[in-house]
Amino acid sequence: MKSEGINREFLDGVLTGAHPDVYYHFGVSSEDPLLEGLRDVRAVIMAGSGGRIKEFADRWSRLNGGSEVIAFPKEDRFVTRYTAGVLFASHGMGMPSASIAVQELMRMVYLLKRGDLDALDQVFWARVGTSGGVGLPGGTIVVSSEGLMPDLKPYRLIQGGRGSYWFDGTFPEPTREAILRANDGSGLSIVSGKTVATNEFFLEQFRLDGAIRMETEETKGEFLAWLHENGVRNIEMEGAMLAAYLNSWGFPSFAMICAVLLNRLEGDQVTSTPEQLHTFSEDSGDVLFNYLQSLLLPAGEQ
């Protein structure tokens, strides 16, 4: 961990009881007895949809002999479940929403591990989601190597009138390779590559089907070809921020696993059937769970 990247001035005061920490968007605080049941957290799994979080938690519970599933009380923003050492939480759509979830989850995990940097090192993080492919057909699963903004530069935030805060957008290579190994023989189509995250679904992704259109077929084609030539394999809306924030604390193990719903080189609209989309989504979940089982379950229980 990078202790200099952690806001210890605030967070250590929570540990000493000098003041509480309210994880407002999750509906709990550092003083909530519910959190005592989460001390053994070993992984934090995020997804955009609350429904998917419930499915993931139920699936992990079944794999752990029907372990208790703890539900957080507030669900108007994010849906959160905990079972058998894994905290599952939704983050909504886009980096503004997801950044709230990630920051509050990081603070929460710091509390749960009592600020122990070695214990924090052992926590695995992942986002599982959907994306648009860049030269990849629907159904392909992308395990991200780097999260970038649409200009192929890392995530950054405006620092008032003084410039920008810059972050590191790389995903740890050992974790990525371990996920690929855990899925050897699965029969799933899995690739590794760079991921572009945008702040906006239509304009920044060079779509031509939005209410507002800035691009042409030619400029769209040039943009997507440029991404592909530079190793980008999919486009979504959270990954650059996720890698940035987790790198800022120095977490050594985190990943993003996204199903491709369409090849953006061939169109803008998702035309797959509901059955196909369900399969795509299930496949990305399978990639995650194959790794989670190898990471957290004894060999005889996998």
C-alpha beads as a LAMMPS data file, in Angstrom:
LAMMPS data file: protein, C-alpha beads

302 atoms
301 bonds

1 atom types
1 bond types

-500.0 500.0 xlo xhi
-500.0 500.0 ylo yhi
-500.0 500.0 zlo zhi

Masses

1 110.0

Atoms # bond

1 1 1 0.000 0.000 0.000
2 1 1 1.028 3.642 -0.519
3 1 1 0.456 5.129 2.897
4 1 1 1.101 8.614 1.531
5 1 1 -1.937 8.241 -0.725
6 1 1 -4.295 7.421 2.140
7 1 1 -6.172 10.234 3.895
8 1 1 -4.985 9.101 7.306
9 1 1 -5.635 12.502 8.861
10 1 1 -9.345 11.771 8.567
11 1 1 -9.461 7.963 8.545
12 1 1 -7.253 7.372 11.583
13 1 1 -9.532 9.655 13.577
14 1 1 -12.350 7.258 12.752
15 1 1 -10.302 4.342 14.074
16 1 1 -9.569 6.114 17.377
17 1 1 -13.198 7.122 17.829
18 1 1 -12.449 10.829 17.538
19 1 1 -15.242 11.109 14.999
20 1 1 -17.475 8.751 13.011
21 1 1 -17.442 8.186 9.262
22 1 1 -20.810 8.208 7.553
23 1 1 -20.972 6.152 4.361
24 1 1 -24.025 8.120 3.414
25 1 1 -24.799 6.589 0.038
26 1 1 -24.677 3.080 1.518
27 1 1 -26.849 3.938 4.512
28 1 1 -24.360 2.913 7.234
29 1 1 -21.706 4.538 9.404
30 1 1 -18.502 3.447 11.092
31 1 1 -20.508 3.034 14.307
32 1 1 -23.078 0.695 12.750
33 1 1 -23.049 -2.801 14.347
34 1 1 -23.783 -4.266 10.906
35 1 1 -20.191 -3.635 9.850
36 1 1 -18.792 -5.918 12.567
37 1 1 -19.935 -8.843 10.447
38 1 1 -17.734 -7.675 7.566
39 1 1 -14.329 -7.686 9.299
40 1 1 -13.163 -10.727 7.313
41 1 1 -13.742 -9.060 3.931
42 1 1 -11.306 -10.469 1.359
43 1 1 -12.771 -9.109 -1.859
44 1 1 -14.908 -6.202 -3.048
45 1 1 -16.904 -6.881 -6.209
46 1 1 -18.676 -4.042 -8.017
47 1 1 -21.183 -3.926 -10.857
48 1 1 -23.449 -1.257 -12.250
49 1 1 -26.749 -2.995 -11.567
50 1 1 -28.249 -3.673 -8.168
51 1 1 -29.992 -6.739 -9.526
52 1 1 -26.694 -8.201 -10.620
53 1 1 -25.222 -7.607 -7.174
54 1 1 -28.030 -9.607 -5.585
55 1 1 -27.451 -12.436 -8.061
56 1 1 -23.703 -12.427 -7.420
57 1 1 -24.156 -12.526 -3.638
58 1 1 -26.659 -15.370 -3.833
59 1 1 -24.335 -17.305 -6.138
60 1 1 -21.349 -16.847 -3.814
61 1 1 -23.471 -17.843 -0.835
62 1 1 -24.446 -21.103 -2.561
63 1 1 -20.788 -21.823 -3.327
64 1 1 -20.071 -21.362 0.382
65 1 1 -22.670 -23.769 1.689
66 1 1 -25.496 -21.267 1.966
67 1 1 -23.557 -18.667 3.967
68 1 1 -25.518 -15.781 5.466
69 1 1 -26.114 -12.843 3.124
70 1 1 -26.013 -9.471 4.905
71 1 1 -27.986 -6.722 3.161
72 1 1 -27.274 -3.029 3.710
73 1 1 -30.415 -1.077 4.681
74 1 1 -30.267 1.692 2.070
75 1 1 -30.785 0.815 -1.583
76 1 1 -31.974 3.993 -3.291
77 1 1 -28.418 4.733 -4.519
78 1 1 -26.417 1.512 -4.273
79 1 1 -27.318 -2.096 -3.522
80 1 1 -24.876 -3.851 -1.201
81 1 1 -24.563 -7.435 0.014
82 1 1 -21.915 -9.281 2.029
83 1 1 -21.386 -13.005 2.302
84 1 1 -18.488 -15.368 2.943
85 1 1 -15.749 -12.752 2.861
86 1 1 -16.942 -10.897 -0.232
87 1 1 -18.561 -7.458 -0.284
88 1 1 -20.740 -6.969 -3.376
89 1 1 -21.844 -3.415 -4.239
90 1 1 -23.460 -1.675 -7.193
91 1 1 -22.036 1.628 -8.408
92 1 1 -24.586 2.968 -10.879
93 1 1 -23.573 4.190 -14.333
94 1 1 -20.652 6.469 -15.127
95 1 1 -17.577 7.688 -13.296
96 1 1 -19.341 10.365 -11.195
97 1 1 -21.654 7.766 -9.657
98 1 1 -19.034 5.032 -9.432
99 1 1 -16.472 7.376 -7.850
100 1 1 -18.831 7.934 -4.915
101 1 1 -19.213 4.201 -4.421
102 1 1 -15.478 3.499 -4.724
103 1 1 -14.410 6.258 -2.313
104 1 1 -16.920 5.197 0.335
105 1 1 -15.995 1.527 -0.108
106 1 1 -12.283 2.328 0.268
107 1 1 -12.994 4.200 3.499
108 1 1 -15.169 1.326 4.698
109 1 1 -12.505 -1.295 3.983
110 1 1 -9.915 0.832 5.804
111 1 1 -12.182 0.761 8.855
112 1 1 -12.849 -2.972 8.544
113 1 1 -9.114 -3.717 8.399
114 1 1 -8.405 -1.234 11.215
115 1 1 -5.906 0.622 9.045
116 1 1 -3.618 -2.417 8.797
117 1 1 -1.770 -1.919 5.500
118 1 1 -0.774 -5.582 5.245
119 1 1 -4.402 -6.622 5.645
120 1 1 -5.496 -4.057 3.056
121 1 1 -2.928 -5.516 0.654
122 1 1 -4.820 -8.817 0.748
123 1 1 -8.150 -7.401 -0.466
124 1 1 -9.023 -8.120 -4.098
125 1 1 -11.183 -5.597 -5.993
126 1 1 -13.043 -6.060 -9.262
127 1 1 -15.634 -4.418 -11.437
128 1 1 -17.731 -6.662 -13.687
129 1 1 -19.716 -4.945 -16.405
130 1 1 -20.645 -4.502 -20.036
131 1 1 -18.970 -2.513 -22.768
132 1 1 -18.769 -1.726 -26.447
133 1 1 -16.125 -3.686 -28.286
134 1 1 -13.476 -2.099 -30.503
135 1 1 -12.856 -4.704 -33.186
136 1 1 -14.339 -7.472 -31.042
137 1 1 -17.637 -9.309 -31.584
138 1 1 -20.421 -9.396 -29.035
139 1 1 -19.828 -12.007 -26.365
140 1 1 -16.079 -11.424 -26.035
141 1 1 -14.859 -10.812 -22.480
142 1 1 -12.196 -8.135 -21.972
143 1 1 -9.925 -8.226 -18.931
144 1 1 -8.534 -4.691 -18.886
145 1 1 -4.809 -3.950 -18.914
146 1 1 -5.206 -0.167 -18.575
147 1 1 -8.027 2.323 -18.101
148 1 1 -7.761 5.493 -20.194
149 1 1 -9.836 8.539 -21.071
150 1 1 -10.982 9.104 -24.696
151 1 1 -7.752 10.984 -25.497
152 1 1 -5.795 7.866 -24.417
153 1 1 -4.413 9.663 -21.387
154 1 1 -4.954 8.549 -17.773
155 1 1 -7.813 9.669 -15.558
156 1 1 -7.522 13.185 -14.168
157 1 1 -9.679 15.692 -12.336
158 1 1 -9.781 19.461 -12.630
159 1 1 -7.861 21.085 -9.776
160 1 1 -9.831 24.288 -9.608
161 1 1 -8.066 26.876 -11.746
162 1 1 -4.607 25.394 -11.132
163 1 1 -4.540 22.448 -13.526
164 1 1 -5.423 18.796 -12.996
165 1 1 -4.886 15.907 -10.627
166 1 1 -3.403 12.999 -12.627
167 1 1 -3.684 9.307 -11.766
168 1 1 -2.226 5.956 -12.816
169 1 1 -4.691 3.920 -14.892
170 1 1 -2.905 0.560 -15.095
171 1 1 -4.455 -2.676 -13.866
172 1 1 -2.018 -5.042 -12.087
173 1 1 -0.592 -7.529 -14.576
174 1 1 -0.188 -10.442 -12.099
175 1 1 -3.897 -10.272 -11.233
176 1 1 -4.888 -10.103 -14.889
177 1 1 -2.749 -13.130 -15.707
178 1 1 -4.177 -15.042 -12.742
179 1 1 -7.723 -14.382 -13.976
180 1 1 -6.808 -15.667 -17.440
181 1 1 -5.212 -18.808 -15.930
182 1 1 -8.277 -19.455 -13.787
183 1 1 -10.334 -19.502 -16.976
184 1 1 -8.114 -21.841 -18.977
185 1 1 -10.339 -24.471 -20.540
186 1 1 -13.547 -22.525 -19.876
187 1 1 -14.307 -22.226 -23.570
188 1 1 -15.050 -18.535 -23.126
189 1 1 -13.672 -15.937 -25.530
190 1 1 -11.413 -13.808 -23.310
191 1 1 -8.889 -11.169 -24.368
192 1 1 -6.772 -8.588 -22.586
193 1 1 -6.437 -4.999 -23.749
194 1 1 -6.780 -1.334 -22.953
195 1 1 -10.167 0.090 -22.001
196 1 1 -11.392 3.617 -22.665
197 1 1 -13.768 5.124 -20.096
198 1 1 -15.906 8.092 -21.079
199 1 1 -17.844 10.675 -19.097
200 1 1 -20.690 10.577 -21.592
201 1 1 -22.395 7.738 -23.474
202 1 1 -23.085 9.343 -26.839
203 1 1 -20.773 12.237 -27.741
204 1 1 -17.525 11.083 -26.118
205 1 1 -18.049 7.625 -27.581
206 1 1 -18.544 9.106 -31.069
207 1 1 -22.038 7.670 -31.439
208 1 1 -24.192 8.921 -34.278
209 1 1 -27.552 7.965 -32.735
210 1 1 -27.786 10.456 -29.855
211 1 1 -30.192 13.368 -29.536
212 1 1 -27.132 15.556 -30.195
213 1 1 -24.703 14.534 -32.943
214 1 1 -21.259 16.069 -33.384
215 1 1 -19.510 13.482 -35.541
216 1 1 -19.805 11.968 -39.003
217 1 1 -19.342 8.395 -40.211
218 1 1 -15.845 9.434 -41.276
219 1 1 -14.759 11.010 -37.984
220 1 1 -16.339 8.183 -35.998
221 1 1 -14.458 5.631 -38.077
222 1 1 -11.194 7.514 -37.652
223 1 1 -11.648 7.686 -33.871
224 1 1 -12.444 3.998 -33.444
225 1 1 -9.633 2.964 -35.791
226 1 1 -7.217 5.149 -33.775
227 1 1 -8.335 3.452 -30.549
228 1 1 -7.919 0.008 -32.051
229 1 1 -4.461 0.783 -33.417
230 1 1 -3.414 1.881 -29.926
231 1 1 -4.476 -1.357 -28.266
232 1 1 -7.949 -0.349 -27.040
233 1 1 -10.364 -3.263 -27.095
234 1 1 -13.460 -1.877 -25.416
235 1 1 -15.230 1.283 -24.257
236 1 1 -17.210 1.712 -21.026
237 1 1 -17.723 4.416 -18.392
238 1 1 -16.004 3.534 -15.107
239 1 1 -12.676 1.741 -15.531
240 1 1 -10.248 4.659 -15.767
241 1 1 -11.500 6.055 -12.450
242 1 1 -11.542 2.653 -10.765
243 1 1 -7.909 1.937 -11.637
244 1 1 -6.938 5.513 -10.729
245 1 1 -8.389 5.451 -7.237
246 1 1 -7.223 1.943 -6.329
247 1 1 -3.728 2.751 -7.607
248 1 1 -3.699 5.918 -5.497
249 1 1 -3.741 3.708 -2.388
250 1 1 -1.506 1.081 -3.950
251 1 1 -3.869 -1.886 -3.870
252 1 1 -1.884 -4.686 -5.537
253 1 1 -4.798 -6.807 -6.732
254 1 1 -7.721 -5.456 -8.744
255 1 1 -9.292 -6.030 -12.136
256 1 1 -12.047 -5.124 -14.546
257 1 1 -13.912 -7.798 -16.474
258 1 1 -16.359 -6.584 -19.116
259 1 1 -18.534 -8.366 -21.637
260 1 1 -18.660 -6.829 -25.109
261 1 1 -22.245 -6.248 -26.255
262 1 1 -21.422 -5.127 -29.799
263 1 1 -18.539 -4.255 -32.093
264 1 1 -18.528 -0.463 -32.335
265 1 1 -16.700 -0.704 -35.678
266 1 1 -19.926 -2.131 -37.067
267 1 1 -22.572 0.077 -35.442
268 1 1 -23.816 2.080 -32.465
269 1 1 -26.964 0.342 -31.276
270 1 1 -27.160 -2.905 -29.335
271 1 1 -29.181 -5.271 -31.528
272 1 1 -28.483 -8.567 -29.756
273 1 1 -31.521 -10.489 -28.522
274 1 1 -32.378 -10.483 -24.791
275 1 1 -31.221 -14.102 -24.674
276 1 1 -27.855 -13.199 -26.190
277 1 1 -27.394 -10.253 -23.840
278 1 1 -28.175 -12.491 -20.873
279 1 1 -25.545 -14.971 -22.060
280 1 1 -22.952 -12.230 -22.518
281 1 1 -23.589 -10.963 -18.992
282 1 1 -23.500 -14.451 -17.493
283 1 1 -20.186 -15.189 -19.220
284 1 1 -18.451 -12.182 -17.647
285 1 1 -19.775 -13.294 -14.258
286 1 1 -18.410 -16.784 -14.904
287 1 1 -14.943 -15.335 -15.587
288 1 1 -15.081 -13.528 -12.231
289 1 1 -16.354 -16.527 -10.286
290 1 1 -13.803 -18.893 -11.795
291 1 1 -11.136 -16.597 -10.396
292 1 1 -12.875 -15.968 -7.051
293 1 1 -13.131 -19.689 -6.442
294 1 1 -9.452 -20.219 -7.222
295 1 1 -8.539 -17.296 -4.957
296 1 1 -10.799 -17.805 -1.953
297 1 1 -12.124 -21.367 -1.853
298 1 1 -10.101 -24.394 -0.719
299 1 1 -9.244 -26.685 -3.618
300 1 1 -11.718 -29.344 -2.508
301 1 1 -14.628 -26.900 -2.568
302 1 1 -14.096 -25.501 -6.059

Bonds

1 1 1 2
2 1 2 3
3 1 3 4
4 1 4 5
5 1 5 6
6 1 6 7
7 1 7 8
8 1 8 9
9 1 9 10
10 1 10 11
11 1 11 12
12 1 12 13
13 1 13 14
14 1 14 15
15 1 15 16
16 1 16 17
17 1 17 18
18 1 18 19
19 1 19 20
20 1 20 21
21 1 21 22
22 1 22 23
23 1 23 24
24 1 24 25
25 1 25 26
26 1 26 27
27 1 27 28
28 1 28 29
29 1 29 30
30 1 30 31
31 1 31 32
32 1 32 33
33 1 33 34
34 1 34 35
35 1 35 36
36 1 36 37
37 1 37 38
38 1 38 39
39 1 39 40
40 1 40 41
41 1 41 42
42 1 42 43
43 1 43 44
44 1 44 45
45 1 45 46
46 1 46 47
47 1 47 48
48 1 48 49
49 1 49 50
50 1 50 51
51 1 51 52
52 1 52 53
53 1 53 54
54 1 54 55
55 1 55 56
56 1 56 57
57 1 57 58
58 1 58 59
59 1 59 60
60 1 60 61
61 1 61 62
62 1 62 63
63 1 63 64
64 1 64 65
65 1 65 66
66 1 66 67
67 1 67 68
68 1 68 69
69 1 69 70
70 1 70 71
71 1 71 72
72 1 72 73
73 1 73 74
74 1 74 75
75 1 75 76
76 1 76 77
77 1 77 78
78 1 78 79
79 1 79 80
80 1 80 81
81 1 81 82
82 1 82 83
83 1 83 84
84 1 84 85
85 1 85 86
86 1 86 87
87 1 87 88
88 1 88 89
89 1 89 90
90 1 90 91
91 1 91 92
92 1 92 93
93 1 93 94
94 1 94 95
95 1 95 96
96 1 96 97
97 1 97 98
98 1 98 99
99 1 99 100
100 1 100 101
101 1 101 102
102 1 102 103
103 1 103 104
104 1 104 105
105 1 105 106
106 1 106 107
107 1 107 108
108 1 108 109
109 1 109 110
110 1 110 111
111 1 111 112
112 1 112 113
113 1 113 114
114 1 114 115
115 1 115 116
116 1 116 117
117 1 117 118
118 1 118 119
119 1 119 120
120 1 120 121
121 1 121 122
122 1 122 123
123 1 123 124
124 1 124 125
125 1 125 126
126 1 126 127
127 1 127 128
128 1 128 129
129 1 129 130
130 1 130 131
131 1 131 132
132 1 132 133
133 1 133 134
134 1 134 135
135 1 135 136
136 1 136 137
137 1 137 138
138 1 138 139
139 1 139 140
140 1 140 141
141 1 141 142
142 1 142 143
143 1 143 144
144 1 144 145
145 1 145 146
146 1 146 147
147 1 147 148
148 1 148 149
149 1 149 150
150 1 150 151
151 1 151 152
152 1 152 153
153 1 153 154
154 1 154 155
155 1 155 156
156 1 156 157
157 1 157 158
158 1 158 159
159 1 159 160
160 1 160 161
161 1 161 162
162 1 162 163
163 1 163 164
164 1 164 165
165 1 165 166
166 1 166 167
167 1 167 168
168 1 168 169
169 1 169 170
170 1 170 171
171 1 171 172
172 1 172 173
173 1 173 174
174 1 174 175
175 1 175 176
176 1 176 177
177 1 177 178
178 1 178 179
179 1 179 180
180 1 180 181
181 1 181 182
182 1 182 183
183 1 183 184
184 1 184 185
185 1 185 186
186 1 186 187
187 1 187 188
188 1 188 189
189 1 189 190
190 1 190 191
191 1 191 192
192 1 192 193
193 1 193 194
194 1 194 195
195 1 195 196
196 1 196 197
197 1 197 198
198 1 198 199
199 1 199 200
200 1 200 201
201 1 201 202
202 1 202 203
203 1 203 204
204 1 204 205
205 1 205 206
206 1 206 207
207 1 207 208
208 1 208 209
209 1 209 210
210 1 210 211
211 1 211 212
212 1 212 213
213 1 213 214
214 1 214 215
215 1 215 216
216 1 216 217
217 1 217 218
218 1 218 219
219 1 219 220
220 1 220 221
221 1 221 222
222 1 222 223
223 1 223 224
224 1 224 225
225 1 225 226
226 1 226 227
227 1 227 228
228 1 228 229
229 1 229 230
230 1 230 231
231 1 231 232
232 1 232 233
233 1 233 234
234 1 234 235
235 1 235 236
236 1 236 237
237 1 237 238
238 1 238 239
239 1 239 240
240 1 240 241
241 1 241 242
242 1 242 243
243 1 243 244
244 1 244 245
245 1 245 246
246 1 246 247
247 1 247 248
248 1 248 249
249 1 249 250
250 1 250 251
251 1 251 252
252 1 252 253
253 1 253 254
254 1 254 255
255 1 255 256
256 1 256 257
257 1 257 258
258 1 258 259
259 1 259 260
260 1 260 261
261 1 261 262
262 1 262 263
263 1 263 264
264 1 264 265
265 1 265 266
266 1 266 267
267 1 267 268
268 1 268 269
269 1 269 270
270 1 270 271
271 1 271 272
272 1 272 273
273 1 273 274
274 1 274 275
275 1 275 276
276 1 276 277
277 1 277 278
278 1 278 279
279 1 279 280
280 1 280 281
281 1 281 282
282 1 282 283
283 1 283 284
284 1 284 285
285 1 285 286
286 1 286 287
287 1 287 288
288 1 288 289
289 1 289 290
290 1 290 291
291 1 291 292
292 1 292 293
293 1 293 294
294 1 294 295
295 1 295 296
296 1 296 297
297 1 297 298
298 1 298 299
299 1 299 300
300 1 300 301
301 1 301 302
